[in-house]
């Protein structure tokens, strides 16, 4: 039993998202969450992830509409999907992410890897047939959303997590949730996060970094675009 805990919650100064993802899988399977002090001090993300994050951020910044985002781990890469929130005609309750390997149309001994999101091919890459995986893994990870900026005295100001965001995270028993403003925020459930919080005792104004750490016992990560997510 102690070996399992050591493997799941070993202390890292920094980790890649892939390593963090594998720990998330372990948390879900074991039903046990990490201690806050066992969370890595920082998390690194691949370049393609940041391209998708920035694209979604710019879309929200331009039209002022909040977006719901689903994050998937698909055949070794992070995949983000997003839809505008509040539009009953466009919001989807779920997304479909697939990866297909098909015969290459021109190259012998090569396959074409197709990333398909909501029935649209979004990315194609050429793969030597011996390097193609025997099994393709696609897993849903967690939800994120965007917050549009508000203008105050000619400056853009972005909101933080809302009380409803925290309520949804805790009551759903999700492991992680995220927020994209002009930076990336991640919240991680810990073994100390209470499940019987009286949310009526809190307002949006109470959702601060200090309260998230001390009263809700959540791990908090903040990342400038294209940089590491640093534990607060």
Secondary structure, 3 states (H helix, E strand, C coil): CHHHHHHHHCCCCCEEHHHHHHHHHHHHHHCCCCCHHHCCCEEECCHHHHHHHHHHHHHHHHHCCCEEEEEEEECCEEEEEEEECCCCCCCCCCCCEEEEEEECCCCCCEEEEEEEECCEEEEEEEEEHHHCCCCCCEEEEEEEEECCEEEECCEEEECCCCHHHHHHHHHHCCCEEEEECCCEEEEEECCCCCCCCCHHHCCHHHCCHHHHHHCCCEEEEEECCCCCEEEC
